[in-house]
């Protein structure tokens, strides 16, 4: 058996599931096993989440075989566009530097 972690977080809560899985288990199967064992929320919609290992998004989580001590991570979709946030922040900074005369 191989020891791995499966992690997921929302703004309010974090889950860290420590699992022992058989060699050859895919990242997707590890996530499904964590959900089946009630270690992650049962209402997760895996089609809406990206799956990665150690901060690297997997293009095909069903074909990646986990390795000992892997950290399988679930990534939620972004709710805000980082580029838009930067534009708003820059506009506020420009406005605060401009002093009325």
Phi and psi in degrees as a GROMACS rama.xvg file:
@    title "Ramachandran Plot"
@    xaxis  label "Phi"
@    yaxis  label "Psi"
@TYPE xy
-113.745  132.964  UNK-2
-90.7986  129.191  UNK-3
-139.311  173.56  UNK-4
-124.013  145.726  UNK-5
-123.718  126.977  UNK-6
-126.732  148.978  UNK-7
-151.649  144.802  UNK-8
-143.863  144.93  UNK-9
-113.024  -178.482  UNK-10
-65.252  -25.5264  UNK-11
-99.7761  -26.6184  UNK-12
-149.785  154.259  UNK-13
-124.524  147.178  UNK-14
-125.603  134.153  UNK-15
-129.984  112.582  UNK-16
-107.263  119.552  UNK-17
-94.237  125.476  UNK-18
-127.704  154.128  UNK-19
-113.692  120.216  UNK-20
-124.712  160.676  UNK-21
-74.3641  147.46  UNK-22
-56.0123  141.118  UNK-23
91.885  -3.37509  UNK-24
-68.1009  133.951  UNK-25
-81.3206  162.792  UNK-26
-60.3376  -40.6254  UNK-27
-63.7722  -43.0481  UNK-28
-63.7623  -36.2604  UNK-29
-63.6768  -42.6062  UNK-30
-63.9045  -45.8182  UNK-31
-61.377  -37.3409  UNK-32
-67.2878  -39.7889  UNK-33
-63.807  -39.1935  UNK-34
-67.9005  -43.8173  UNK-35
-63.044  -31.3118  UNK-36
-89.0295  12.5077  UNK-37
58.1687  32.4053  UNK-38
-94.682  -15.1977  UNK-39
-129.449  160.605  UNK-40
-58.5581  136.649  UNK-41
-72.482  -19.8844  UNK-42
-89.9652  12.2334  UNK-43
-66.5872  135.868  UNK-44
-103.838  99.9129  UNK-45
-61.5662  -26.3027  UNK-46
-66.1053  -22.7066  UNK-47
-89.9979  -6.95548  UNK-48
-113.832  145.257  UNK-49
-90.6294  149.959  UNK-50
-119.607  135.849  UNK-51
-141.72  173.682  UNK-52
-131.287  123.419  UNK-53
48.8277  53.1551  UNK-54
70.6703  11.1182  UNK-55
-113.149  116.953  UNK-56
-67.5623  134.048  UNK-57
-90.7453  130.039  UNK-58
-71.7556  -30.9554  UNK-59
-138.154  80.4773  UNK-60
-63.2548  -21.4021  UNK-61
-76.0268  -15.9015  UNK-62
-108.356  -2.41377  UNK-63
-89.0191  119.329  UNK-64
-86.8756  124.301  UNK-65
-66.3092  151.556  UNK-66
-116.966  164.389  UNK-67
-55.3352  135.001  UNK-68
66.2166  17.119  UNK-69
-65.3535  150.381  UNK-70
-116.142  102.857  UNK-71
-85.6794  125.134  UNK-72
-118.392  141.443  UNK-73
-104.992  129.225  UNK-74
-111.442  123.584  UNK-75
-76.4231  154.078  UNK-76
-67.629  149.641  UNK-77
-68.2533  136.799  UNK-78
-93.0509  -22.9364  UNK-79
-126.856  144.44  UNK-80
-79.8754  119.533  UNK-81
-57.3785  -34.8409  UNK-82
-65.5792  -41.4297  UNK-83
-64.8351  -39.5739  UNK-84
-61.485  -42.5032  UNK-85
-63.8278  -40.4943  UNK-86
-62.5392  -43.7545  UNK-87
-63.7102  -44.2409  UNK-88
-62.3673  -42.3767  UNK-89
-65.5557  -40.3189  UNK-90
-63.4652  -40.735  UNK-91
-64.8912  -39.8935  UNK-92
-65.6721  -41.9848  UNK-93
-62.6822  -42.2067  UNK-94
-65.5074  -36.6027  UNK-95
-74.3748  -23.9981  UNK-96
-80.873  -24.6548  UNK-97
-82.0622  115.646  UNK-98
-99.7841  136.559  UNK-99
-68.9065  144.258  UNK-100
